[in-house]
Every structure is written in C-alpha cells, then in structure tokens.
C-alpha cells in the first residue's frame, strides 16, 4: 500500500501546489513514486481556477519540475492520507 501525503493551504496558487510538485519530483527522482499518494488541496475557494503564481511557476520551471498540477477545494477525505501538512499555522483551523 502507498502512503499518502496531503498538503493544505488557504488559496490555490502557490504553497500547497509547490509542495505537491516538489514532493512528486523528489519521489520520482528517488524511484518511490509508486509508494506515495501525493496531493494538495485548499481550504478556501478564493483563487480556484486561476493560474499559478508567477514566482511559483518560475521557480519550478527553473528546476525542471512539472507545473501541471491543479488544486481543488477542501473536499479530500483526510482519512485516506497518512500525513496532512499545513503550509501555514493558520491552516490548522480548517
């Protein structure tokens, strides 16, 4: 069984998307991507559907990391993830 990690932020354009993209890249580089279910989500719908933040995209592309990830509103079943990581302390209340 794969272990699961869910990254949570308030918005939909940078932090949890970056965390997911970097984590997926690391798992692929270490040949353990089949062992991990990595995903991200957002607590609020402020920016759903908007493009990634330009700095986030630039940094990922500069490191050759895929930017084809999209987030959705906080609808993930948390019981399916072994780890839930909040991008900021304030995210814990969601």
N, C-alpha and C positions, 0 to 999 in steps of 0.2 A: 504494500500500500504506500502511496505517496503521502508525504507530509504536506500540509498546506499552510501558506502564509498569506494573510490579507493585510494590505496597507490601507490606512484610512486617513483622509484629510477632509477639510471643510469644503473645499472647492473642487474644481475639475480641470485644472490647467497645469499643475506643476508637481507638487510634492509627492503625492502617492503614485502618480504616473511615473515620475523619475525613479522612485523606489522600486516599482514593479519592473520597469525597463532594465535598470541596473541589475536587479536580482536575477531576472531571466537571463541576462547576458552572462552573469557570473555562473549560474547553474549550467548554462550551455558550455561555457569555457571549461568547466570542471567535469563535464560529461555526467552530470547528475540531474539534468532537466527532467528526465522521466521519473525521478524520485520526488519531485516537488510540484505542487499545485500553487502557483504564484498568481495573485490577483490584486486589484486595487478597487477602491470604491470611495464615494464621497458621502458626507453626512447631509449636505445641503445641495440644493439644485441651482445655485447662483449662476454657474457657468457651464452647465451641462450643454453639450453640443457646440461649444466654442472651441476654437483652435487652442492648441497648447500655447503656453507662454513662450515667447521668442527665445528667451535665455535658456529655458529648459531644452527646447529643440536644438539650439545651437550647441549646447554642452554635450548632449547625447550624440549628435552627428559628428562632433569633433572627436569623439571616442569610438565612432563606428557602431553605435548602439541603435537598434530598431526603435522608431518612434510611431509605429502603427498600433499603439495601444489606446483604447478608449475606456473611459470610466463610466460607471452608471451610478444612479442614486443608491443610497444605502439600503439595498434590498438583499444583500448576501445573507445566507444562512450561516451565522457565525459558528455554529456547531460543526460545520464541515471543515473548519480551519483549525490547525493546531496552534497557530500563532496569529495574533492580531496586533499590529503595530501602528500606533497613532503617530502622525507626523508632528503633532504639537500637543502639549499637555492639555490644552483646552478641548481637544478632540475626545478626550476620555468621557466627557459627559454625554456624548452621543452614543 
